[in-house]
């Protein structure tokens, strides 16, 4: 995939770039608890600064649903970014729709600014041309560096690319490169797909079946396949409308479903909450023999320690493997906590974006950046 990169432009001195970043970080009060997403975009920010570009950063935080919600303010993020860069970061709270001229005046004298949460505007998630045009009116070029939201067709991710010359930041370039390589794997190639819903993963399952040797299924997603095969899964979560599809997919011998599992009680229901020891052993053996690995989604109800064995064991097996591995998804990353991530492992910053990329779809925020 050939993507128009910000690296390709030489003469940018004095220009202003609107940079979409993913600063959707965890906060505790007015403090950033985990700054990894901020750190991931520092190379792009520093590159633009080196090129003499004035930078206006734009991000969302949480789900304020188009309302100004104090707990979702990006002010703590601006403070953390200033600390990391050891320089001032102007925080612009002015409403762009109501006071655009004043906001533009505030930004004019700043070399590095961060706009208030873009999802405070209902127009953002509606992919509004009005908001996109206002954002475009602040700058001369657009840089997409928020891989975590690149699969969303929103005003600051997709619509804006219609109004400004648009380029990919270093993080997006890194993500696209590693994920593209994962779709051209060395064999044996093993994909581990967990999580809750088969409907969320059906496109990725179908696409990976054409490229990978084994698809190891776990989590509630696997329940549909077990039920389709006639196993007694008691009150385990399934999607009844997907059972016929699961039955058809089982005809493909690349799909490996659990051969044993652990039942437990959740909300007074007896259901499958983890993989059993035979399945864990089988999955680990396949991982050990693999040269390429993809993993997205937990393999059990790992939030409770007694049902975390499969997810944690698979995480250790992957991190001790020599295979080229690509991992993503918030819960997947939580399972990696405390484990050493070696150079052969790429951890994606976007779980949903990673899934859509692997499903073969063109991501909305990437479409205008691809060079045909």
Secondary structure, DSSP 8 states (H G I E B T S, - for coil): --B-BGGG----TT-EEEEE------EETTEES--HHHHHHHHHHHHHHHTT-EEEEE---S--TTS--GGG-SHHHHHHHHHHHTS--EEE-S-TTTSHHHHHHHHHT-SEEEES-GGGSHHHHTT-HHHHHHHHTT-SEEEE--GGGTTS--TTTTGGGGTSEEEE-HHHHHHHHHHHHHTS--SSEEEEE-SS-HHHHHHHHHHHTTT-SEEEE-HHHHHHHHHHTT---TT----GGGHHHHHHHTTSTTEE--SSEEEEEETTEEEEEEE-HHHHHHHHHHHHH-SEEEEES-SS-TTSGGG-HHHHHHHHHHHT--SEEEEE-HHHHHHTTTS---TTEEE-S-HHHHHHHHTT---TTTGGGB--
